[in-house]
Amino acid sequence: MKVIAMIPARYEASRFPGKLMKDLAGKSVILRTYEATKQTNLFDEVYVVTDSDIIFNEITSNGGKAIKSIKEHESGSDRIAEAVENLEVDIVVNVQGDEPFTQAEPLFNLLEVFKSDTAKEIAIASLMIKMEVEAEINNPNNVKVVTDTQNFAMYFSRCPIPYPREKSMAVYYKHIGIYAFRKDALLKFTKLPMYHLEATEKLENLRFIANGLKVKMVETNKLAIGIDTPEDLEKANAIFNKTGNL
């Protein structure tokens, strides 16, 4: 089974323009993410897929592998699908370009879903982590997910779900935006229409739900720190300054 990692990387970002090229402990955020993904030693190949000459040159000039998108894309998964269409690969892992703290253990557990799925019934898998701090639960930048008893996603939202009518019963999970696809499922995804749910919440994972694609969620206790705002970047640099590594 050939497994590759694809890191979609847009230069523009509405909340934090140019964030992937910002300095994180002496290297750009995107280069840190690429190196962290490589260092997991879980993938046959790791690529950055980008619409930006700046990011493309940043990766290739540092010895990495990058692919330049030909078309304009609405989502990272669409961008990756274009890149893998003619590649011989079984599993494609979409690693977010703004998560330089990517670690091996949650990715290993994600890939185990497919290794144990001998009937090939699972097409997509992703990660989630329990949240308990109210401010984090209410933050719309933290995407929440609810699952069924088999840990298949029922819905994703920027709103706190479930509604805590009985607070003592409420359990919240944050969706960590790392996906693993069987190649055929990824190519199918890109041909599906964007329904109002995805357009409303700006969450591509709602395209899976709207079209009946089952998403297996894997719980982890490893929190990846994404770089969504300048404050996140400050926190990431503070962690490096304190620990000496990412």
KAQUI-V762478 format. One record per backbone hydrogen bond with DSSP energy under -1.0 kcal/mol. CO is the residue of the C=O (numbers start at 1). NH is the residue of the N-H. Records with the same first field share a line. If there is no record, write none. Layout:
BEGIN
CO = NH ; NH
END
This chain:
BEGIN
2 = 90 ; 91
3 = 44
4 = 93
5 = 47
6 = 95
7 = 49
11 = 18
16 = 19
18 = 21
19 = 22
20 = 30
22 = 29
24 = 27
27 = 24
28 = 32
29 = 33
30 = 34
31 = 35
32 = 36
33 = 37
34 = 38
35 = 39
38 = 41
45 = 5
47 = 7
48 = 67
49 = 9
50 = 69
52 = 56
53 = 57
54 = 58
55 = 59
56 = 60
57 = 61
59 = 64
60 = 63
65 = 48
67 = 50
75 = 79
76 = 80
77 = 81
78 = 82
79 = 83
80 = 84
81 = 85
84 = 87
90 = 183
91 = 4
92 = 181
93 = 6
94 = 179
96 = 99
98 = 227
99 = 102
104 = 108
105 = 109
106 = 110
107 = 111
108 = 112
111 = 115
112 = 116
116 = 118
117 = 120
123 = 182
124 = 216
125 = 180
126 = 218
127 = 176
128 = 220
129 = 174
133 = 137
134 = 138
139 = 142
143 = 175
144 = 157
146 = 154 ; 155
148 = 151
151 = 217
152 = 148
155 = 146
157 = 144
163 = 165
166 = 169
172 = 131
173 = 145
174 = 129
176 = 178
179 = 94
180 = 125
181 = 92
182 = 186
183 = 187
184 = 188
185 = 189
186 = 190
188 = 191
189 = 192
195 = 199
196 = 200
197 = 201
198 = 202
203 = 206
204 = 207
205 = 209
206 = 210
207 = 211
208 = 213
209 = 212
215 = 153
216 = 126
218 = 128
229 = 233
230 = 234
231 = 235
232 = 236
233 = 237
234 = 238
235 = 239
236 = 240
237 = 241
238 = 242
239 = 243
240 = 244
END
